[in-house]
Amino acid sequence: MGGIVAVWRQGVAWTQQVWPVALAISLAACGSETPTGPSGPSIAGTTVAVTVTCTAEPNGQQCRASAQLSNDTVQDVTASATWTSSNTSVATVDSGGRVTNIASGQAEIRATYEDRFGSTLVMVNLSVLSVAVTCTPETGAHVCTARATLSNGLIQDVTRSGAFWFSSNTNVAAVDSSGRVTHVNNGQVEIAARFGTVTGGVLLTLSGVRTLASVSVACTAGVETHQCAALAHFSDGTTETVTSQATWTSSNTAVAIVDSSGRVRHRISGQVEIRAVYRSLTGSIALEIVVGLTGTSVVINEFALRATDASVDDFVELRNDSASAVHISGWQIREWLASDGSIAVRLTVPQGVVLMPGCHYLAAFNPTVKIGTYTTDVGVARDIKLDNLSTNGGIALFRIDGTIVDQVGMNPSSPFKEGATLPPTMIDDSRSYSRVGNDTNDNASDFVKVTRTAMNSTSCAVR
């Protein structure tokens, strides 16, 4: 029977043929299954099974459908059957049973006639002969298209569906995954696309490109902070603000640190250079940092909550923001629990603890508090153990007489808060809330989320 297996399911004969993987698939018809007789509806009997046979053609196959009738005769129903392909991205079939190969893969070609169907599995293995890249210029860019010529003669647009784009010189031009080229500098560059194992490209000569000439940094001073901006200067005399696209660094993180938005936090008095790198060019500015003790009391300077993840250690860092020594013996850190509205004591400072001007006191759950990126092993030793801070309610620092020194709230219902409350700490957020200036009695203004910079009693005159 030429590799045809007939299987009966619920009174319906279903045939399956096994086809070799090749561009052209030769199919052989067998014995009495060769279609005979005129096309059209059955007259002599009812249809009990449908068989599909195919003959290879240069770009596909010509399939025919035969109906096995109840009187044991066979009728060609190719023109009357309904033809479908299970995978039209591999092969399509028209109403006359003609199959067109589209791409490598497999597809089931099915013919349905009088509630009976037969099918065959088509395996297509096409190779890529060549890839052609064409580009259309736009202002400051090119839009490129990649078309692959397949071994079946079809030309397929693969610009966004399978092509891998690359530039021979990213200092002249860059290209993204959709084939869009961005001009960077004057010169020649090859823009290429690889589809399968075949690569095609086009040589572009760029001239009159607006190039990046330099990067500068400008900063505005605030209360113990600076807000810096990065400016890109181009060859045509124009300037763009690229603060959010630049990479920021500080030459001396002991004096000041800078985040990805260009915000500089002062730590101690001294000189520091703040740098911004954009497109491989660096701009910088030298800042003279002066940290003064202009506060009136001890404050909560930085803290972190463990949320619901026990792997993230919590801590509260106090700082004497005044110009005088403060005895904090017997002081307490208390927490308001949002879960039931109760207040719990998390720490009582032992006797003999004096906080000198500008100095810190670190209370933490773990013996060492990780600083910087939480996945690193860099840490600082705690001064005293702190019980778990397990909620997003609020914390407060109390004197020995029961009066509140400072307080921070993460819940509008918390009795511990000043002004607008802070957003709750999300699960697994290892960052901390850190004070950005002197206490203004407004939590939302006084604290920002930062990478941890916890400090203990060995650090003084540092914010």
N, C-alpha and C positions, 0 to 999 in steps of 0.2 A: 504493500500500500504506500510505498515511497515516503516513509517517515511520518504518516498520518495516523494519529491515534483517535479513535471514536469513543466517546464516553456518553452514556445516557443519564440525564439528570431530570427527574420528575417528568419523564415522558418526552424530553427534548434531547435530541442528539446534538452533542457539542464536539467539535473536532479541534484538535490542536496539532500544529505542525512545528517541528523544531528546525530552526533556520540557522545556518552558519553565519558568523559575524563577518561581513564583507560589504563593500560599497554596493556591489551588484549581487543580489541574492537570486540564485536560480532555483526555481521551484518546478517540480515535475508532477504532472497529473497522472493518476493511476487508474487503469482498467475502466470499469463501468462508471467511475466517478467523473469521467470527462464529460463536461456539459454537452448535452444534446438537445435537439428540438428547439422550437421557437421560444423567444422571450414572451413573458406575459403571465397572467394569472393561470393557476392550475385549473384544468377542465376535467381531466380523467380521474382525479382523486385529491385528497387533502394532503397538505404538506406535513411531513413528520420529522424532517431534519433539513438543515441547510449546511452545505459544505462550501468553503472558500478556497480557491486555488489561485496562485499568482505566478506571473511570468516577469522576469527581470527586464528592466528597461534602463537606458543610460542614466536617468535621474530618478529612478524609483522603480515602480512595479505596476503592472496592469493586473488587477485582481478580478476574478469572476465568481459569481455566486450561483450554486446549483441547488435546486430544491429536490429532495427525495420524497416522492409521493407515496401515498398509501397503496397504490396499485403496482409498486416496485418499479416505476418509471422515474427518470431523472429529467428535470426541466431547467434550462438556463433562465435565471431570474435576475441577472446582473442589473438590468435597466430598471427593474421594479423594486429592488431591495433598497433599504435605507442604510447608507454607509457611514460609519463613524470611526474615529481614531481615539484611542485612550490617551495619547500624548501628542498633541499637535505641535509641540516644540521640537519633536523628533521627526514626525511624518504626518502629512495630511492626506486625506482621501476625498475625492470628489464624488458626485452623484453617479458617475459611471464606473466607480471602482478603481480609478487611477490614483496610485499612491505617489506622492512627491516627497523625497528625502529632504529633510530640513537640517538636522544636526545629528551628531552621534548619540546613540542611545537605543531604546527599544520602545515599541508601541504595539498595542493590540489593534488590528484592523478587523472590524466587525460588520457583518451584513445581516440585517434583520428583514425577514419576509414572513408574513402571515403568522406573527407571534412566535416565530422560530428564528434562531440565529445561529450562525457559524462564525468562527473567527480564526485568525492566524496571527502569530507573533512575528513582528518585523524587527530585525536587528540591523541598525544602521551604524556604520563606522566610517565617518568622513575625516579626511585630513585637511589641514590648512596649507594651502599652496603659497599664499602671500598675504601681507598686510600693507595697506596703503593709508598714509596719513596726509590729510589736507588741513590747512589752517586758514582762517579768515581773520584779518586784523580788526581790532576795536581800539578805542582809546585806552592806551596803557596796557593792552592785553591782546591775546589771540584766542579764538575759539577753534579748537581742533577736533577733527572727526577721524575715526579709524574704521576702515572697512576691510573685512577679511574675505579673500577668494577661497572657496572650498573646492574639494576635489570633485564634487558633483556639478561644478560650474556656477553655483549660486554665489552671489556676493552678499555678505551679511554685515550689517552695521553693528560693530562691537564696542562702540565708543564708551557706553556706560554699562555694558553687559559682558564682562569678561576680560576686557583689555586692561593691562597694567601699564600706567603711564609713568614716564620718567624723563628728566632733563639731564643733558650731558654736562651742564654747568649751571648750578643753582645760583651762582653769583650774577649770572646774566638774566636768567628767567627761571621761574618755578612753574610746575604744572600740577594740577590737582587730579583727583580720580575721575573727574568728568571730562578731562581734556582741556580745561581752561588754563591758559598760560598767563601768568602775571609777569610783566616786565620789571626787571630789577636794575639792569645796567645796560650800557651800550656794548655791542659785541655780537659774536656769532654763537649760536647754541643749537644743538639738535634736540628736537622734541620727538620722542619715540613712544610707540605703543607695542606691547608684546601680547599676543593672543595665542594661547597654547605654547608651542615652542618656537613660533615664528615672530620675528620683530620687523617692524617697518618704521621709518622715521622721515622727518623733513628738517632741512637746515634753515633756520631763521637768522636773518641779519637785522639786529635792532639798532636804531640810531635815533637821536633826539629824545631819548628816554629821560624822564625826570628821575634823577638819581638822588640817593640820600647822601648829603654832604657832611652832616654832623648831628650830634645829639647834645642838647644842653639840659641842665637841671635848674629849676627855680623853686625856692621854698618860702613858705609863709609861716612865721613863728606864731605859736599858740601858747597856752598855759602848759608848760613842760612838754610840749610836742611841737613838731613842725609838720606841715603838710606840703609835700614836695610834688612837683609835676615834671614830667619828661617831655621835651619839645624836640621834634624831628625837623631839621632844616634841609630843604631840597635844593637841587641845582637850579631850579627856575625861580628861586627866591621865596617860595611859599613855605609855610610852617604848619605843622600839625601836632596836636597834643596826643602823645602815645603813652600816657602814664600807665594805663591798664595793660598795655602790650609789652611794656619793658620789664626786664628782670632787675630787681632791686637788691643791693647789698650795702652793708655798712663796713667801713674799714676797721672799726673798733666797737664790737658789740658790748663791751663793758661800759662804754660811754653812752651809746644809743643804738637802738635796733630799728629796723625799717621793715614794713610789711609789703605785700604785693601791690597795695594801692598807693605806695609812696608815703605812708604815714610814719613819721619818725617819733619814737617814744624815748624821752630822755631818761638816763639811768644815773649817771654821775657827771660832775663837771669835768670838762675837758674838750679836746678837739676831735672831730670825726669827719671823715669824708663819706658822703652818701653818693652811691653810683647807680646809674641806670644804663642797662645795655639793651639796645634795640637794633636788630639787623646787623649784629656783630660790631656795631659802633658804640662807644661808651661815652656818656656824659657824666659829669660829677660836680659836686659843690662841697666846699669845706664849711663846716658849721662849728661855731664856738658854743658849747653847751654849758649853761650855768644852772645848776640845780640848787634852789634855795629852800630853806625850811620855813615856809610861810603859813603852814597850817596851825591849828590851835589845839589839836589833840591827837591821840592814837586813832588810826583808821584801819578798816579792813582794806588791805591794799590789793590782794589777789586771792581768788578762791576757785576751787573746782569741785563739782559734785560727781559722784559715781553713777548717778541715774539708776538704772536697774542692772548695770553690768558690773559685777564684782571685780572684774579684772582692771577696772579703771580706778586708780587710787584718788581719794578726795583729800583736800587740804584747805586750810585757811591761813593766810599770811597776814600778820599785823605789821604796821609801820608807825613809828613815832614821828608824826608830821610836824611836831612842834620843836622849838629851840631849847626845851628843857627836858631833863631826865624824868621819866614817869615810872613809878612803882606800880606794877600790874599784878602783884601777888593777890590771889583770891579772886581775880577777875574770871568771868565765865563766858564761854561761847554757848549760846542756846539756839535751838532750832524749833521752828514752828512746823508741825507735821500737817500737811494738807489732807492726809488720809482721814484723820479724826479730829483735827483742830487742837491737839494737845501740844505742849511745849516740853522739850527734853533738853537736859543739860548734856552737852557733848564734850566739854572740857572745863576744868577748873585749874587755873594757873597756880603752881606751887609757891610757897613762901620764898622770898629773897630774889625774885625776878625783877630787875630794873631794866627798862628799855631806854637806851640813850638816844639823844636826838638823831633822827635820820636812820635809826637802826630797825631791824626786822626781827620778828619772832614767828617761827614756822611750826604750826600744829598740823600733823598729818596722820592718816590711818596707817600707812606703811612707813617703815624705818627710813626709806629713801624715796623721795619724790622725783619722778622722772621729769626732766625739763626738755624743751625743744620738741622734736618729733617723738611721739610716745613710743614708737617702735625701737628707739635707740636705748642704750644702756647708760646714757648720761643722766646723772641725778644729783640731788643735794640732800644731805641728811636733815631730818626733822629735829626740832628743838624739844618737842613734847608730843605724845600720842594724842590723837583726836579720834573720838568714836565716829562710827559711820554717819555720813550725811546722806540719808537714803531717799530724800524727797526733793521736790522742786517747790518748797514752801517759802522759807525765809530763814535767815540767820542774823543773830545780833550779838554784839559784844557788850557785856554788862560789867559795871564797876562792882566793887564789893558791897556797896550800899544799895545795890539793886537798880541804879539808874543806868540808862542806855548810853553807851559811848558812840557806837556806830551800828548801822543795820542795813541789810540788803534784802529785798524781796523779789521772788520769782513768781508770785501769785497775787492777784489783786486783792484776795481775801486775807492775805497774811497781815498780822499785826506788826511784823517786822518789815518795814520798807520805808524808803524816803522818796517822795515824789512818784514818778512813773516807774513801775516795776520792770525788771529785765525779762526777756523771753526765757522760758524754761530751757534747761539743758536737755538736749536730745539724747536718746540711748546711744551709747558707744562714742559720744563726742568727747574726745580726750583733751580738748582745749580748755582754757581757763578764762574766767572773767577777771580783767585787770583794770585797775584805776588809771585814768589817763591824766589826771591833774589833781588839784586840791579839791576837797569835799565841797560840793555845791548843794548837798542835800537833795539830789535828784539822781536816783540809781541809773536811769536810762542814759543820762548825760555823763555820769562819772565813770562808767565801766564799758569796756569793749571786749569782744571775744578775741583772744590771741593764742598763739602757740605758747605753751607754759614757760614761765620765767621765774618760778618760785625761788625765794631767797630766805636764808635762815639768819641767825643772830650774828654770823660772821660778816654780814653785809650791812654797811651803813652808808647814809647819804645816797642811796640808790632807790629809784622809783621803779 
